[in-house]
Amino acid sequence: MAKEDVITLDGQIDEILPDGRFGVMLENEHRIIAYTAGKMRKFRIRSIVGDRVKVEMTPYDLTKGRIVFREKVAGGGGGGAFKKRR
């Protein structure tokens, strides 16, 4: 197993923690602490409790992970939340 190998799992955010971290319940009923990936912070992708996410984990520490994708919620229009700049 190479050092760059990662494990990608699906989960659901169940708690928001300080310092940009989240409690995530994985599909295999394990709970981990995860933080958002740099691309998600760069493009200001926000996550809330109940969101389905994909988490990357290293095989060396299976208690921590990085949120790399937030699945779109069905029925969430979301358009028009921000004012137009003039």
MODELLER restraints for C-alpha pairs under 7 A, 6 or more apart:
rsr = mdl.restraints
at = mdl.atoms
rsr.add(forms.Gaussian(group=physical.xy_distance, feature=features.Distance(at['CA:5:A'], at['CA:58:A']), mean=6.86, stdev=0.5))
rsr.add(forms.Gaussian(group=physical.xy_distance, feature=features.Distance(at['CA:6:A'], at['CA:56:A']), mean=6.07, stdev=0.5))
rsr.add(forms.Gaussian(group=physical.xy_distance, feature=features.Distance(at['CA:6:A'], at['CA:57:A']), mean=5.49, stdev=0.5))
rsr.add(forms.Gaussian(group=physical.xy_distance, feature=features.Distance(at['CA:6:A'], at['CA:58:A']), mean=4.88, stdev=0.5))
rsr.add(forms.Gaussian(group=physical.xy_distance, feature=features.Distance(at['CA:6:A'], at['CA:59:A']), mean=6.61, stdev=0.5))
rsr.add(forms.Gaussian(group=physical.xy_distance, feature=features.Distance(at['CA:7:A'], at['CA:56:A']), mean=5.48, stdev=0.5))
rsr.add(forms.Gaussian(group=physical.xy_distance, feature=features.Distance(at['CA:7:A'], at['CA:57:A']), mean=5.05, stdev=0.5))
rsr.add(forms.Gaussian(group=physical.xy_distance, feature=features.Distance(at['CA:7:A'], at['CA:58:A']), mean=6.15, stdev=0.5))
rsr.add(forms.Gaussian(group=physical.xy_distance, feature=features.Distance(at['CA:7:A'], at['CA:59:A']), mean=6.86, stdev=0.5))
rsr.add(forms.Gaussian(group=physical.xy_distance, feature=features.Distance(at['CA:8:A'], at['CA:54:A']), mean=6.64, stdev=0.5))
rsr.add(forms.Gaussian(group=physical.xy_distance, feature=features.Distance(at['CA:8:A'], at['CA:55:A']), mean=5.52, stdev=0.5))
rsr.add(forms.Gaussian(group=physical.xy_distance, feature=features.Distance(at['CA:8:A'], at['CA:56:A']), mean=4.47, stdev=0.5))
rsr.add(forms.Gaussian(group=physical.xy_distance, feature=features.Distance(at['CA:8:A'], at['CA:57:A']), mean=6.37, stdev=0.5))
rsr.add(forms.Gaussian(group=physical.xy_distance, feature=features.Distance(at['CA:9:A'], at['CA:54:A']), mean=5.71, stdev=0.5))
rsr.add(forms.Gaussian(group=physical.xy_distance, feature=features.Distance(at['CA:9:A'], at['CA:55:A']), mean=5.30, stdev=0.5))
rsr.add(forms.Gaussian(group=physical.xy_distance, feature=features.Distance(at['CA:9:A'], at['CA:56:A']), mean=6.53, stdev=0.5))
rsr.add(forms.Gaussian(group=physical.xy_distance, feature=features.Distance(at['CA:10:A'], at['CA:26:A']), mean=5.99, stdev=0.5))
rsr.add(forms.Gaussian(group=physical.xy_distance, feature=features.Distance(at['CA:10:A'], at['CA:27:A']), mean=6.10, stdev=0.5))
rsr.add(forms.Gaussian(group=physical.xy_distance, feature=features.Distance(at['CA:10:A'], at['CA:53:A']), mean=5.87, stdev=0.5))
rsr.add(forms.Gaussian(group=physical.xy_distance, feature=features.Distance(at['CA:10:A'], at['CA:54:A']), mean=4.60, stdev=0.5))
rsr.add(forms.Gaussian(group=physical.xy_distance, feature=features.Distance(at['CA:10:A'], at['CA:55:A']), mean=6.15, stdev=0.5))
rsr.add(forms.Gaussian(group=physical.xy_distance, feature=features.Distance(at['CA:11:A'], at['CA:24:A']), mean=6.17, stdev=0.5))
rsr.add(forms.Gaussian(group=physical.xy_distance, feature=features.Distance(at['CA:11:A'], at['CA:25:A']), mean=5.44, stdev=0.5))
rsr.add(forms.Gaussian(group=physical.xy_distance, feature=features.Distance(at['CA:11:A'], at['CA:26:A']), mean=3.99, stdev=0.5))
rsr.add(forms.Gaussian(group=physical.xy_distance, feature=features.Distance(at['CA:11:A'], at['CA:27:A']), mean=5.41, stdev=0.5))
rsr.add(forms.Gaussian(group=physical.xy_distance, feature=features.Distance(at['CA:11:A'], at['CA:52:A']), mean=5.84, stdev=0.5))
rsr.add(forms.Gaussian(group=physical.xy_distance, feature=features.Distance(at['CA:11:A'], at['CA:53:A']), mean=5.45, stdev=0.5))
rsr.add(forms.Gaussian(group=physical.xy_distance, feature=features.Distance(at['CA:11:A'], at['CA:54:A']), mean=6.31, stdev=0.5))
rsr.add(forms.Gaussian(group=physical.xy_distance, feature=features.Distance(at['CA:12:A'], at['CA:24:A']), mean=5.50, stdev=0.5))
rsr.add(forms.Gaussian(group=physical.xy_distance, feature=features.Distance(at['CA:12:A'], at['CA:25:A']), mean=5.38, stdev=0.5))
rsr.add(forms.Gaussian(group=physical.xy_distance, feature=features.Distance(at['CA:12:A'], at['CA:26:A']), mean=6.42, stdev=0.5))
rsr.add(forms.Gaussian(group=physical.xy_distance, feature=features.Distance(at['CA:12:A'], at['CA:50:A']), mean=5.94, stdev=0.5))
rsr.add(forms.Gaussian(group=physical.xy_distance, feature=features.Distance(at['CA:12:A'], at['CA:51:A']), mean=5.62, stdev=0.5))
rsr.add(forms.Gaussian(group=physical.xy_distance, feature=features.Distance(at['CA:12:A'], at['CA:52:A']), mean=4.52, stdev=0.5))
rsr.add(forms.Gaussian(group=physical.xy_distance, feature=features.Distance(at['CA:12:A'], at['CA:53:A']), mean=5.85, stdev=0.5))
rsr.add(forms.Gaussian(group=physical.xy_distance, feature=features.Distance(at['CA:13:A'], at['CA:22:A']), mean=6.63, stdev=0.5))
rsr.add(forms.Gaussian(group=physical.xy_distance, feature=features.Distance(at['CA:13:A'], at['CA:23:A']), mean=5.92, stdev=0.5))
rsr.add(forms.Gaussian(group=physical.xy_distance, feature=features.Distance(at['CA:13:A'], at['CA:24:A']), mean=4.44, stdev=0.5))
rsr.add(forms.Gaussian(group=physical.xy_distance, feature=features.Distance(at['CA:13:A'], at['CA:25:A']), mean=6.34, stdev=0.5))
rsr.add(forms.Gaussian(group=physical.xy_distance, feature=features.Distance(at['CA:13:A'], at['CA:49:A']), mean=5.09, stdev=0.5))
rsr.add(forms.Gaussian(group=physical.xy_distance, feature=features.Distance(at['CA:13:A'], at['CA:50:A']), mean=5.32, stdev=0.5))
rsr.add(forms.Gaussian(group=physical.xy_distance, feature=features.Distance(at['CA:13:A'], at['CA:51:A']), mean=5.59, stdev=0.5))
rsr.add(forms.Gaussian(group=physical.xy_distance, feature=features.Distance(at['CA:13:A'], at['CA:52:A']), mean=6.68, stdev=0.5))
rsr.add(forms.Gaussian(group=physical.xy_distance, feature=features.Distance(at['CA:14:A'], at['CA:23:A']), mean=5.66, stdev=0.5))
rsr.add(forms.Gaussian(group=physical.xy_distance, feature=features.Distance(at['CA:14:A'], at['CA:24:A']), mean=5.65, stdev=0.5))
rsr.add(forms.Gaussian(group=physical.xy_distance, feature=features.Distance(at['CA:14:A'], at['CA:25:A']), mean=6.48, stdev=0.5))
rsr.add(forms.Gaussian(group=physical.xy_distance, feature=features.Distance(at['CA:14:A'], at['CA:49:A']), mean=5.23, stdev=0.5))
rsr.add(forms.Gaussian(group=physical.xy_distance, feature=features.Distance(at['CA:14:A'], at['CA:50:A']), mean=6.10, stdev=0.5))
rsr.add(forms.Gaussian(group=physical.xy_distance, feature=features.Distance(at['CA:15:A'], at['CA:22:A']), mean=5.74, stdev=0.5))
rsr.add(forms.Gaussian(group=physical.xy_distance, feature=features.Distance(at['CA:15:A'], at['CA:23:A']), mean=4.73, stdev=0.5))
rsr.add(forms.Gaussian(group=physical.xy_distance, feature=features.Distance(at['CA:15:A'], at['CA:49:A']), mean=6.01, stdev=0.5))
rsr.add(forms.Gaussian(group=physical.xy_distance, feature=features.Distance(at['CA:16:A'], at['CA:22:A']), mean=4.65, stdev=0.5))
rsr.add(forms.Gaussian(group=physical.xy_distance, feature=features.Distance(at['CA:16:A'], at['CA:23:A']), mean=6.21, stdev=0.5))
rsr.add(forms.Gaussian(group=physical.xy_distance, feature=features.Distance(at['CA:16:A'], at['CA:49:A']), mean=6.96, stdev=0.5))
rsr.add(forms.Gaussian(group=physical.xy_distance, feature=features.Distance(at['CA:17:A'], at['CA:23:A']), mean=6.90, stdev=0.5))
rsr.add(forms.Gaussian(group=physical.xy_distance, feature=features.Distance(at['CA:20:A'], at['CA:35:A']), mean=6.17, stdev=0.5))
rsr.add(forms.Gaussian(group=physical.xy_distance, feature=features.Distance(at['CA:21:A'], at['CA:33:A']), mean=6.72, stdev=0.5))
rsr.add(forms.Gaussian(group=physical.xy_distance, feature=features.Distance(at['CA:21:A'], at['CA:34:A']), mean=5.58, stdev=0.5))
rsr.add(forms.Gaussian(group=physical.xy_distance, feature=features.Distance(at['CA:21:A'], at['CA:35:A']), mean=4.53, stdev=0.5))
rsr.add(forms.Gaussian(group=physical.xy_distance, feature=features.Distance(at['CA:22:A'], at['CA:33:A']), mean=5.72, stdev=0.5))
rsr.add(forms.Gaussian(group=physical.xy_distance, feature=features.Distance(at['CA:22:A'], at['CA:34:A']), mean=5.23, stdev=0.5))
rsr.add(forms.Gaussian(group=physical.xy_distance, feature=features.Distance(at['CA:22:A'], at['CA:35:A']), mean=6.13, stdev=0.5))
rsr.add(forms.Gaussian(group=physical.xy_distance, feature=features.Distance(at['CA:23:A'], at['CA:31:A']), mean=6.89, stdev=0.5))
rsr.add(forms.Gaussian(group=physical.xy_distance, feature=features.Distance(at['CA:23:A'], at['CA:32:A']), mean=5.93, stdev=0.5))
rsr.add(forms.Gaussian(group=physical.xy_distance, feature=features.Distance(at['CA:23:A'], at['CA:33:A']), mean=4.83, stdev=0.5))
rsr.add(forms.Gaussian(group=physical.xy_distance, feature=features.Distance(at['CA:23:A'], at['CA:34:A']), mean=6.36, stdev=0.5))
rsr.add(forms.Gaussian(group=physical.xy_distance, feature=features.Distance(at['CA:24:A'], at['CA:31:A']), mean=5.64, stdev=0.5))
rsr.add(forms.Gaussian(group=physical.xy_distance, feature=features.Distance(at['CA:24:A'], at['CA:32:A']), mean=5.41, stdev=0.5))
rsr.add(forms.Gaussian(group=physical.xy_distance, feature=features.Distance(at['CA:24:A'], at['CA:33:A']), mean=6.17, stdev=0.5))
rsr.add(forms.Gaussian(group=physical.xy_distance, feature=features.Distance(at['CA:24:A'], at['CA:34:A']), mean=6.71, stdev=0.5))
rsr.add(forms.Gaussian(group=physical.xy_distance, feature=features.Distance(at['CA:25:A'], at['CA:31:A']), mean=4.49, stdev=0.5))
rsr.add(forms.Gaussian(group=physical.xy_distance, feature=features.Distance(at['CA:25:A'], at['CA:32:A']), mean=6.59, stdev=0.5))
rsr.add(forms.Gaussian(group=physical.xy_distance, feature=features.Distance(at['CA:32:A'], at['CA:63:A']), mean=4.97, stdev=0.5))
rsr.add(forms.Gaussian(group=physical.xy_distance, feature=features.Distance(at['CA:32:A'], at['CA:64:A']), mean=5.53, stdev=0.5))
rsr.add(forms.Gaussian(group=physical.xy_distance, feature=features.Distance(at['CA:33:A'], at['CA:63:A']), mean=6.50, stdev=0.5))
rsr.add(forms.Gaussian(group=physical.xy_distance, feature=features.Distance(at['CA:33:A'], at['CA:64:A']), mean=5.01, stdev=0.5))
rsr.add(forms.Gaussian(group=physical.xy_distance, feature=features.Distance(at['CA:33:A'], at['CA:65:A']), mean=6.37, stdev=0.5))
rsr.add(forms.Gaussian(group=physical.xy_distance, feature=features.Distance(at['CA:34:A'], at['CA:64:A']), mean=5.61, stdev=0.5))
rsr.add(forms.Gaussian(group=physical.xy_distance, feature=features.Distance(at['CA:34:A'], at['CA:65:A']), mean=4.53, stdev=0.5))
rsr.add(forms.Gaussian(group=physical.xy_distance, feature=features.Distance(at['CA:34:A'], at['CA:66:A']), mean=5.13, stdev=0.5))
rsr.add(forms.Gaussian(group=physical.xy_distance, feature=features.Distance(at['CA:34:A'], at['CA:67:A']), mean=6.23, stdev=0.5))
rsr.add(forms.Gaussian(group=physical.xy_distance, feature=features.Distance(at['CA:35:A'], at['CA:65:A']), mean=6.68, stdev=0.5))
rsr.add(forms.Gaussian(group=physical.xy_distance, feature=features.Distance(at['CA:35:A'], at['CA:66:A']), mean=5.06, stdev=0.5))
rsr.add(forms.Gaussian(group=physical.xy_distance, feature=features.Distance(at['CA:35:A'], at['CA:67:A']), mean=5.86, stdev=0.5))
rsr.add(forms.Gaussian(group=physical.xy_distance, feature=features.Distance(at['CA:36:A'], at['CA:66:A']), mean=5.71, stdev=0.5))
rsr.add(forms.Gaussian(group=physical.xy_distance, feature=features.Distance(at['CA:36:A'], at['CA:67:A']), mean=4.74, stdev=0.5))
rsr.add(forms.Gaussian(group=physical.xy_distance, feature=features.Distance(at['CA:36:A'], at['CA:68:A']), mean=6.66, stdev=0.5))
rsr.add(forms.Gaussian(group=physical.xy_distance, feature=features.Distance(at['CA:37:A'], at['CA:66:A']), mean=5.86, stdev=0.5))
rsr.add(forms.Gaussian(group=physical.xy_distance, feature=features.Distance(at['CA:37:A'], at['CA:67:A']), mean=5.70, stdev=0.5))
rsr.add(forms.Gaussian(group=physical.xy_distance, feature=features.Distance(at['CA:37:A'], at['CA:68:A']), mean=5.48, stdev=0.5))
rsr.add(forms.Gaussian(group=physical.xy_distance, feature=features.Distance(at['CA:51:A'], at['CA:70:A']), mean=6.89, stdev=0.5))
rsr.add(forms.Gaussian(group=physical.xy_distance, feature=features.Distance(at['CA:52:A'], at['CA:70:A']), mean=6.09, stdev=0.5))
rsr.add(forms.Gaussian(group=physical.xy_distance, feature=features.Distance(at['CA:52:A'], at['CA:71:A']), mean=5.55, stdev=0.5))
rsr.add(forms.Gaussian(group=physical.xy_distance, feature=features.Distance(at['CA:53:A'], at['CA:67:A']), mean=6.62, stdev=0.5))
rsr.add(forms.Gaussian(group=physical.xy_distance, feature=features.Distance(at['CA:53:A'], at['CA:69:A']), mean=5.55, stdev=0.5))
rsr.add(forms.Gaussian(group=physical.xy_distance, feature=features.Distance(at['CA:53:A'], at['CA:70:A']), mean=4.49, stdev=0.5))
rsr.add(forms.Gaussian(group=physical.xy_distance, feature=features.Distance(at['CA:53:A'], at['CA:71:A']), mean=5.87, stdev=0.5))
rsr.add(forms.Gaussian(group=physical.xy_distance, feature=features.Distance(at['CA:54:A'], at['CA:67:A']), mean=5.92, stdev=0.5))
rsr.add(forms.Gaussian(group=physical.xy_distance, feature=features.Distance(at['CA:54:A'], at['CA:68:A']), mean=5.86, stdev=0.5))
rsr.add(forms.Gaussian(group=physical.xy_distance, feature=features.Distance(at['CA:54:A'], at['CA:69:A']), mean=5.11, stdev=0.5))
rsr.add(forms.Gaussian(group=physical.xy_distance, feature=features.Distance(at['CA:54:A'], at['CA:70:A']), mean=6.58, stdev=0.5))
rsr.add(forms.Gaussian(group=physical.xy_distance, feature=features.Distance(at['CA:55:A'], at['CA:65:A']), mean=6.04, stdev=0.5))
rsr.add(forms.Gaussian(group=physical.xy_distance, feature=features.Distance(at['CA:55:A'], at['CA:66:A']), mean=5.40, stdev=0.5))
rsr.add(forms.Gaussian(group=physical.xy_distance, feature=features.Distance(at['CA:55:A'], at['CA:67:A']), mean=4.52, stdev=0.5))
rsr.add(forms.Gaussian(group=physical.xy_distance, feature=features.Distance(at['CA:55:A'], at['CA:68:A']), mean=5.87, stdev=0.5))
rsr.add(forms.Gaussian(group=physical.xy_distance, feature=features.Distance(at['CA:56:A'], at['CA:65:A']), mean=5.54, stdev=0.5))
rsr.add(forms.Gaussian(group=physical.xy_distance, feature=features.Distance(at['CA:56:A'], at['CA:66:A']), mean=5.20, stdev=0.5))
rsr.add(forms.Gaussian(group=physical.xy_distance, feature=features.Distance(at['CA:56:A'], at['CA:67:A']), mean=6.47, stdev=0.5))
rsr.add(forms.Gaussian(group=physical.xy_distance, feature=features.Distance(at['CA:56:A'], at['CA:68:A']), mean=6.80, stdev=0.5))
rsr.add(forms.Gaussian(group=physical.xy_distance, feature=features.Distance(at['CA:57:A'], at['CA:64:A']), mean=6.60, stdev=0.5))
rsr.add(forms.Gaussian(group=physical.xy_distance, feature=features.Distance(at['CA:57:A'], at['CA:65:A']), mean=4.61, stdev=0.5))
rsr.add(forms.Gaussian(group=physical.xy_distance, feature=features.Distance(at['CA:57:A'], at['CA:66:A']), mean=6.55, stdev=0.5))
